[in-house]
Amino acid sequence: MHTINLINKKLSLNILTHDFRELSRELVSKLDLLTEHILIDQNKDQLVVNLKLISSKDMIKLNREFRSKALDTNVLSFPIGKDIQKISGELGDIAMSLPFIQSESKNLNRDLEDHMMHLLAHGILHLLGFDHTEDQDANIMEAQEIKYLKFFKIANPYLI
């Protein structure tokens, strides 16, 4: 298990990897800045997000356990209760299946780093209580994602 940290900076994002050393320092910095930007905008900048990059096998286990779906998926979010947030200083945990995301970005003809940024924004918004079950909620959540990605000059993923 590897933890990726940036030197001399209070991190908004803790990245834990298992067997993946493919993240460039630039991508790690962009992911942290995106997290910081969202948390500041949502008045949650005192909290930290934990991101774990996992294998497809591990994602299938999580998806089966928490969603009763024995499938690989790109991202899952696990919010932490308000009481625990106060003690831990954490907003919650996000799991990303790096193999799934790599394949998905190729199939969608999207830049891998831009796709990871989008999925991180999506996951953080879930931690903040946003959802996309109903059309109206999906529109609100997508508008937030688009706004945050635009700040990083990333095209609207829903139009690509």
Backbone bond lengths (Angstrom), bond angles and torsions (degrees), N, CA, C in turn:
res aa  C-N    CA-C-N  psi(-1)  N-CA   C-N-CA  omega(-1)  CA-C   N-CA-C  phi
1 M - - - 1.451 - - 1.524 107.72 -
2 H 1.312 116.44 129.61 1.462 121.99 -179.94 1.515 108.88 -119.22
3 T 1.315 116.24 138.50 1.456 121.15 173.38 1.512 107.14 -110.09
4 I 1.321 116.12 130.98 1.452 120.95 -179.40 1.519 108.03 -102.39
5 N 1.312 116.01 125.10 1.455 121.35 178.56 1.517 110.16 -129.81
6 L 1.316 116.05 152.36 1.451 121.67 172.55 1.524 107.25 -98.41
7 I 1.300 117.31 141.81 1.457 121.95 -175.45 1.527 110.90 -75.13
8 N 1.337 116.09 143.40 1.469 124.00 172.77 1.520 114.00 59.16
9 K 1.287 118.43 38.90 1.458 120.63 -179.42 1.512 109.36 -150.34
10 K 1.320 116.12 136.80 1.457 120.09 171.68 1.523 106.25 -72.15
11 L 1.282 116.07 119.12 1.454 120.15 -177.15 1.515 111.76 -82.00
12 S 1.322 115.25 143.90 1.453 122.05 170.35 1.523 109.61 -93.95
13 L 1.337 115.14 -15.35 1.458 121.65 -173.55 1.518 109.74 -135.06
14 N 1.325 116.28 124.86 1.463 122.19 170.52 1.520 106.65 -99.85
15 I 1.317 117.13 122.82 1.461 120.68 179.41 1.513 108.37 -108.19
16 L 1.328 115.38 123.15 1.456 121.65 176.15 1.514 107.70 -113.23
17 T 1.317 116.21 131.55 1.459 119.43 179.35 1.518 109.22 -123.42
18 H 1.294 114.94 156.37 1.451 121.47 175.91 1.524 106.83 -133.35
19 D 1.306 115.62 104.74 1.462 122.25 179.69 1.524 114.25 72.07
20 F 1.317 118.40 9.77 1.457 119.63 178.21 1.521 108.04 -115.88
21 R 1.301 115.79 119.23 1.461 120.09 177.51 1.517 109.25 -121.67
22 E 1.307 116.16 24.51 1.457 122.07 -171.94 1.523 114.25 -86.93
23 L 1.322 118.47 -8.21 1.454 119.91 -176.24 1.519 110.54 -79.68
24 S 1.305 114.83 124.28 1.465 118.86 176.99 1.516 109.63 -73.15
25 R 1.302 115.86 158.31 1.462 121.15 177.21 1.537 109.73 -60.61
26 E 1.323 115.55 -35.72 1.465 120.53 178.94 1.539 110.93 -64.12
27 L 1.331 117.13 -43.82 1.461 120.22 178.88 1.528 110.58 -65.38
28 V 1.310 117.30 -43.16 1.463 120.54 178.31 1.524 109.68 -57.65
29 S 1.326 116.36 -43.76 1.464 121.16 179.08 1.529 111.07 -62.85
30 K 1.336 117.07 -43.42 1.467 120.88 179.57 1.525 111.68 -65.22
31 L 1.319 117.25 -40.54 1.470 120.96 178.51 1.531 110.45 -63.56
32 D 1.331 116.17 -41.63 1.464 119.92 178.34 1.527 110.88 -66.14
33 L 1.330 117.26 -42.87 1.465 120.43 179.36 1.531 111.68 -63.91
34 L 1.324 116.47 -39.54 1.468 120.43 176.70 1.528 110.27 -61.60
35 T 1.314 115.74 -45.88 1.465 120.29 178.99 1.521 110.22 -60.00
36 E 1.313 116.14 -48.01 1.464 121.18 179.63 1.530 110.88 -59.19
37 H 1.318 116.66 -43.83 1.465 122.02 -179.77 1.537 111.17 -60.54
38 I 1.317 116.54 -46.62 1.468 120.66 -179.50 1.525 110.04 -65.18
39 L 1.325 116.64 -46.24 1.461 119.80 -177.47 1.530 111.73 -63.76
40 I 1.316 117.69 -39.19 1.465 120.65 176.65 1.521 109.71 -64.23
41 D 1.326 116.61 -46.51 1.464 120.87 -178.75 1.529 111.76 -61.60
42 Q 1.320 117.00 -32.12 1.467 121.96 -177.53 1.541 112.32 -96.76
43 N 1.337 116.19 11.67 1.476 121.86 -179.96 1.527 112.80 56.99
44 K 1.320 115.98 39.78 1.462 121.77 178.56 1.534 110.07 -126.93
45 D 1.341 116.98 24.82 1.462 120.33 -172.18 1.529 113.85 -69.75
46 Q 1.326 118.36 -5.85 1.456 120.53 175.37 1.527 111.03 -84.21
47 L 1.338 116.61 -6.56 1.467 121.63 -177.24 1.526 111.71 -102.78
48 V 1.317 115.29 161.67 1.460 123.55 -179.72 1.527 108.38 -121.08
49 V 1.325 115.90 147.03 1.462 122.69 175.89 1.526 108.00 -108.44
50 N 1.321 116.32 137.76 1.462 122.33 175.16 1.518 108.34 -103.02
51 L 1.327 116.08 125.16 1.465 122.04 178.11 1.516 108.05 -116.13
52 K 1.321 115.79 125.22 1.455 120.28 177.34 1.516 108.97 -117.00
53 L 1.319 116.18 122.55 1.465 122.30 175.96 1.517 106.99 -90.50
54 I 1.317 115.43 122.41 1.459 119.96 -172.33 1.525 111.65 -128.37
55 S 1.314 115.07 169.27 1.458 122.00 177.50 1.532 110.20 -78.36
56 S 1.305 115.25 164.81 1.467 120.04 175.44 1.522 110.86 -60.72
57 K 1.325 116.46 -39.67 1.462 121.20 179.80 1.531 110.46 -59.39
58 D 1.333 116.81 -45.09 1.463 120.45 179.78 1.524 111.64 -68.10
59 M 1.344 116.78 -36.39 1.466 119.60 179.24 1.524 110.44 -66.71
60 I 1.320 117.15 -39.12 1.467 120.61 177.80 1.530 109.52 -60.79
61 K 1.332 117.40 -41.77 1.469 121.02 177.63 1.524 111.00 -60.68
62 L 1.335 117.02 -47.24 1.466 120.53 179.79 1.524 111.39 -62.82
63 N 1.326 115.44 -45.12 1.465 120.28 -178.20 1.528 110.75 -63.68
64 R 1.313 116.57 -37.87 1.473 120.62 178.20 1.529 109.82 -67.29
65 E 1.329 116.24 -45.51 1.464 120.34 -176.36 1.525 112.96 -67.98
66 F 1.341 117.34 -41.85 1.457 119.73 -172.85 1.519 115.30 -100.96
67 R 1.336 117.49 -17.35 1.459 119.34 -178.77 1.520 112.48 -129.11
68 S 1.321 117.30 2.72 1.468 123.11 -179.27 1.526 112.09 56.88
69 K 1.333 116.32 34.68 1.463 122.09 177.58 1.525 108.20 -126.11
70 A 1.308 117.19 117.13 1.462 121.54 -178.91 1.521 110.23 -87.10
71 L 1.321 115.37 59.34 1.462 122.08 -177.11 1.518 110.36 -133.16
72 D 1.321 115.38 152.32 1.458 120.47 169.62 1.531 107.33 -75.82
73 T 1.297 117.19 150.51 1.457 121.84 176.90 1.519 108.29 -148.84
74 N 1.326 116.75 169.43 1.456 119.24 -174.91 1.522 113.61 -77.96
75 V 1.337 117.85 -45.81 1.459 119.93 -173.69 1.529 110.98 -148.39
76 L 1.328 116.08 141.08 1.458 123.24 172.23 1.524 108.06 -131.11
77 S 1.323 115.88 141.93 1.466 121.67 -179.86 1.515 110.27 -117.26
78 F 1.328 115.45 141.83 1.455 122.36 -179.26 1.529 108.71 -130.15
79 P 1.338 116.92 92.25 1.468 119.67 -179.80 1.529 111.50 -66.76
80 I 1.317 114.75 151.27 1.456 121.81 176.72 1.523 107.55 -102.46
81 G 1.312 117.56 139.72 1.460 122.39 179.46 1.525 111.81 -59.64
82 K 1.317 115.60 152.50 1.480 122.27 -176.57 1.528 112.43 -55.04
83 D 1.335 117.36 -42.29 1.460 119.87 -178.87 1.522 111.47 -63.76
84 I 1.319 116.15 -42.01 1.463 120.21 179.73 1.530 110.05 -70.98
85 Q 1.345 117.35 -34.40 1.472 120.41 176.08 1.516 111.37 -55.21
86 K 1.333 116.03 -43.53 1.465 120.63 -178.30 1.521 111.33 -62.08
87 I 1.313 116.59 -35.38 1.463 121.33 -178.48 1.527 111.17 -81.86
88 S 1.329 116.41 -45.34 1.470 120.85 -172.70 1.525 113.65 -86.33
89 G 1.332 116.46 -25.89 1.463 119.40 -174.45 1.518 112.47 75.10
90 E 1.330 116.92 16.20 1.461 121.86 -177.64 1.520 110.62 -112.89
91 L 1.334 115.52 141.54 1.464 121.37 175.90 1.519 110.48 -81.43
92 G 1.328 116.90 -36.46 1.452 121.25 -179.47 1.507 111.33 160.11
93 D 1.315 114.52 -172.18 1.458 122.66 -177.03 1.524 110.32 -117.31
94 I 1.317 114.80 143.45 1.460 121.88 175.23 1.521 107.56 -125.35
95 A 1.333 116.01 132.23 1.461 121.40 174.72 1.520 107.89 -110.10
96 M 1.327 115.89 133.01 1.467 121.52 176.02 1.522 108.84 -124.95
97 S 1.325 115.86 131.39 1.458 121.38 174.87 1.526 107.66 -87.31
98 L 1.323 115.70 100.92 1.464 119.51 -176.91 1.532 112.46 -61.12
99 P 1.335 119.87 -42.52 1.475 118.74 177.03 1.529 112.35 -60.22
100 F 1.331 116.94 -40.84 1.466 120.45 179.59 1.524 110.30 -64.50
101 I 1.328 116.64 -43.72 1.467 121.55 -178.43 1.532 110.65 -65.87
102 Q 1.319 116.85 -39.46 1.464 120.03 177.82 1.529 110.46 -61.86
103 S 1.316 116.76 -45.64 1.457 121.18 178.83 1.524 111.24 -65.90
104 E 1.327 116.02 -44.50 1.463 121.34 -179.16 1.529 111.33 -62.17
105 S 1.322 117.46 -41.83 1.471 119.59 -179.08 1.532 110.63 -65.48
106 K 1.326 116.99 -36.85 1.477 119.94 176.42 1.526 110.55 -65.64
107 N 1.344 116.70 -46.46 1.464 120.96 -179.57 1.525 112.59 -63.27
108 L 1.341 116.52 -33.52 1.464 121.14 179.81 1.533 112.28 -88.93
109 N 1.332 115.68 -3.11 1.466 121.86 -177.73 1.534 111.12 57.21
110 R 1.341 114.70 46.88 1.465 121.32 179.12 1.520 109.89 -116.48
111 D 1.296 115.54 151.01 1.454 121.51 173.84 1.530 108.39 -62.96
112 L 1.321 117.40 131.32 1.463 122.04 -176.16 1.529 111.38 -59.04
113 E 1.318 117.79 -45.62 1.462 120.14 -178.20 1.525 111.58 -65.80
114 D 1.326 117.00 -41.13 1.469 120.11 177.13 1.524 110.53 -62.56
115 H 1.331 116.02 -40.00 1.463 120.55 179.85 1.529 110.24 -65.68
116 M 1.327 116.89 -41.02 1.463 120.06 177.60 1.529 110.47 -64.01
117 M 1.327 117.05 -39.23 1.464 120.54 177.86 1.533 109.50 -61.54
118 H 1.330 116.23 -44.65 1.468 120.23 179.29 1.528 111.08 -60.49
119 L 1.317 116.48 -47.09 1.459 119.87 -177.25 1.527 111.85 -67.83
120 L 1.332 117.12 -33.61 1.459 119.48 175.33 1.525 109.94 -65.12
121 A 1.341 117.18 -46.30 1.471 120.21 177.56 1.526 109.69 -57.85
122 H 1.320 117.27 -44.33 1.461 122.84 178.98 1.539 110.24 -58.44
123 G 1.323 115.79 -48.05 1.457 120.52 -179.60 1.523 112.94 -63.36
124 I 1.325 117.07 -42.22 1.464 120.56 179.22 1.522 109.97 -64.20
125 L 1.321 117.12 -41.30 1.465 119.52 178.82 1.522 111.14 -61.89
126 H 1.323 117.27 -36.80 1.468 119.42 174.04 1.530 110.55 -62.07
127 L 1.337 116.81 -41.89 1.469 119.39 178.30 1.520 111.26 -60.95
128 L 1.328 115.94 -30.96 1.465 121.50 -179.01 1.527 112.70 -83.16
129 G 1.339 116.73 -1.77 1.459 120.22 176.42 1.522 115.01 102.53
130 F 1.328 118.14 0.85 1.465 120.59 176.26 1.522 108.62 -73.86
131 D 1.341 115.65 151.71 1.452 120.62 179.92 1.522 109.15 -146.04
132 H 1.310 116.90 166.39 1.467 121.00 -179.52 1.521 111.47 -133.17
133 T 1.321 116.12 27.83 1.465 120.39 -179.98 1.527 110.76 -69.11
134 E 1.308 116.27 -47.67 1.471 122.01 178.40 1.527 108.88 -96.10
135 D 1.343 117.38 149.77 1.465 121.88 -177.97 1.519 112.46 -55.49
136 Q 1.324 117.08 -43.72 1.467 120.47 -178.54 1.534 110.50 -62.85
137 D 1.323 117.63 -42.65 1.459 121.70 178.29 1.525 110.87 -67.13
138 A 1.321 116.54 -38.41 1.462 120.91 178.13 1.523 110.47 -62.18
139 N 1.325 117.17 -42.00 1.464 120.90 178.74 1.527 111.34 -62.06
140 I 1.320 116.33 -41.02 1.471 120.81 178.95 1.527 110.11 -65.35
141 M 1.316 116.26 -46.26 1.467 120.73 -178.51 1.524 111.02 -64.68
142 E 1.321 117.02 -45.07 1.469 120.68 179.09 1.519 111.33 -62.25
143 A 1.327 117.79 -39.24 1.464 121.28 178.43 1.528 110.36 -61.73
144 Q 1.330 116.84 -39.38 1.464 120.42 177.25 1.530 110.33 -65.17
145 E 1.326 116.95 -45.82 1.465 120.86 179.39 1.527 110.33 -58.54
146 I 1.318 116.62 -47.34 1.462 121.75 -179.13 1.525 110.57 -59.90
147 K 1.340 116.38 -43.21 1.466 121.50 179.56 1.530 110.66 -60.12
148 Y 1.317 116.84 -47.22 1.467 119.69 -177.98 1.521 111.96 -68.21
149 L 1.326 117.25 -39.05 1.464 120.25 179.37 1.522 111.25 -68.38
150 K 1.319 116.80 -36.87 1.463 121.43 178.92 1.523 110.56 -59.55
151 F 1.327 117.16 -37.43 1.461 122.51 178.28 1.528 110.43 -57.42
152 F 1.329 117.03 -30.32 1.463 122.81 179.50 1.532 112.19 -100.94
153 K 1.339 115.26 15.20 1.467 122.41 178.76 1.529 112.66 58.96
154 I 1.323 115.27 38.61 1.461 121.95 176.79 1.527 107.05 -106.01
155 A 1.321 115.62 128.91 1.461 122.04 -176.67 1.528 111.67 -61.78
156 N 1.311 114.66 153.20 1.460 122.09 176.29 1.529 109.04 -56.74
157 P 1.326 118.43 114.08 1.475 120.75 -176.55 1.524 112.84 -70.21
158 Y 1.323 117.25 -14.01 1.449 119.90 -179.02 1.528 112.03 -88.45
159 L 1.324 116.57 -5.78 1.467 120.29 177.07 1.531 112.25 -107.58
160 I 1.318 116.12 -12.97 1.482 120.01 -176.48 1.508 109.69 -75.22
